[in-house]
Structure formats: structure tokens, C-alpha cells
Amino acid sequence: MSAPGPFTRNVGAVDFDEVVLGALDTLPSELGEFMSNIDVVVEEEPPAGMPLLGLYQGVPLTRRSSYYAGALPDKITIFRGPLERMYGDDPDRLRREIRRVVLHEVAHHFGISDERLVELDRY
């Protein structure tokens, strides 16, 4: 067995999908009840040329109207590769950052912009 190389990550201690689900479980039940028509998925990498950790795609709750009926689900995507490359050497930090990204994308589902998240010191 060879010694770990400089790019070895200690991510074995982190079940990525479980951390994503756990982050959703930390939402107050009142907020969780308002989330509707949304899928949360984990993908390995963001689209080429897009340096993202997560992505919300859909119509925020604050913009939905009666015309929204029958729409396909919104989608929150969490990108495993970039998060593991950035934080994989520290399992506790990786868990915190996954949670932060999940909650950030959930905020977009509720209609909270990046600018407002900065104002709230939650970016």
C-alpha cells in the first residue's frame, strides 16, 4: 500500500447523500411544510464552465400564482465533486459546507435572492 498523495481526500467518513438529507431534516417543520413540488438531487459535477456548489432551478414560492398548476417540480442540485475537492480533507467542514449549500438553495426556493442572503449574512 502506498502513502496517500497530495490530492487524497478523507471523504470516506462522510456519506454525502445522508448529509444532504440531514440538512433538509434540520429545517424547522413550519418551513418544511411550505416546501412543495421540489426534488433535491446530488450530482457529481456542475455543467461545464459553471463553478457551482449547488443550483436551484424552478419558480420560487414567492412567484407562484394560479398559473403554476401542473408545473414540473423545481429542482435543487448539490454538486458532490466541487464540495469534496474543496472541503474533503476535513470531514466536519465538508458536512458543514454541504449543509450550508443545501440551505442556501432552499432559501432560493423560498424566493430569497443571493443579495438578500448577503444582507442577512447567510451567503
C-alpha positions in Angstrom: 0.0 0.0 0.0 1.4 3.4 -1.0 1.3 6.6 1.1 -1.5 9.0 0.3 -0.7 11.5 -2.4 -1.2 15.3 -2.1 -4.6 15.1 -3.6 -6.0 12.3 -1.4 -9.3 13.3 0.3 -10.6 11.9 3.5 -14.2 11.8 2.4 -14.8 8.2 3.3 -16.2 9.3 6.7 -18.9 11.4 5.1 -22.0 9.8 3.5 -22.7 12.7 1.2 -26.3 11.8 0.4 -27.0 11.3 4.1 -25.6 14.7 4.9 -27.9 16.3 2.3 -30.9 14.6 3.7 -29.9 15.5 7.2 -29.6 19.2 6.2 -33.2 19.1 4.9 -34.2 17.5 8.2 -32.8 20.4 10.1 -35.3 22.8 8.6 -38.0 23.9 11.0 -41.1 21.8 10.4 -43.1 25.0 9.6 -40.7 25.7 6.7 -40.6 22.1 5.5 -44.4 22.1 5.3 -44.3 25.0 2.9 -41.8 23.4 0.5 -43.7 22.0 -2.4 -43.2 20.5 -5.8 -39.4 20.2 -5.4 -36.8 17.5 -5.9 -33.4 17.5 -4.3 -30.7 15.6 -6.1 -27.0 15.0 -5.8 -24.9 15.1 -9.0 -21.2 14.6 -9.4 -20.3 17.8 -11.3 -21.9 21.1 -12.4 -22.4 21.8 -16.1 -19.1 22.6 -17.9 -17.9 26.1 -17.3 -20.2 26.7 -14.3 -18.3 26.9 -11.0 -21.2 25.9 -8.7 -21.6 24.0 -5.5 -25.4 23.9 -5.8 -28.1 25.1 -8.1 -31.8 25.9 -7.7 -33.9 25.7 -10.8 -37.6 26.5 -10.8 -40.2 29.0 -9.8 -39.7 30.3 -6.2 -42.7 30.1 -3.9 -43.0 33.9 -3.9 -43.5 34.0 -7.6 -46.1 31.2 -8.0 -49.6 32.0 -9.0 -52.6 30.1 -10.2 -50.8 29.6 -13.5 -48.3 27.4 -11.7 -50.6 24.4 -11.5 -49.3 21.3 -13.3 -45.7 22.5 -13.5 -42.8 20.1 -13.3 -41.1 20.0 -10.0 -38.5 22.6 -9.1 -35.0 21.1 -8.6 -32.2 21.7 -6.1 -29.0 20.1 -7.2 -26.0 19.7 -4.9 -22.7 19.0 -6.7 -20.6 16.4 -4.9 -17.3 16.9 -6.8 -16.5 20.5 -6.1 -17.5 20.3 -2.4 -15.4 17.2 -1.9 -12.4 18.8 -3.7 -12.7 22.0 -1.6 -13.5 20.5 1.8 -12.9 16.8 1.6 -9.7 16.9 3.7 -11.8 17.8 6.8 -15.0 15.7 7.2 -16.6 18.0 9.7 -16.1 21.0 7.5 -17.4 19.1 4.5 -20.6 18.3 6.4 -21.0 22.0 7.4 -20.4 23.2 3.8 -22.9 20.6 2.4 -25.5 21.8 4.9 -24.7 25.5 4.1 -25.2 24.8 0.3 -28.4 22.9 0.8 -29.9 25.6 3.0 -28.7 28.3 0.5 -30.6 26.6 -2.3 -33.7 26.1 -0.2 -33.6 29.8 0.5 -33.9 30.4 -3.3 -36.9 28.1 -3.3 -38.5 30.5 -0.8 -37.6 33.4 -3.0 -34.6 34.7 -1.1 -32.0 36.2 -3.5 -28.3 36.0 -3.2 -28.3 39.7 -2.5 -30.7 39.3 0.4 -28.7 36.3 1.7 -25.6 38.6 1.8 -27.6 41.2 3.7 -28.6 38.6 6.2 -25.0 37.4 6.5 -26.1 33.9 5.2 -24.3 33.7 1.9 
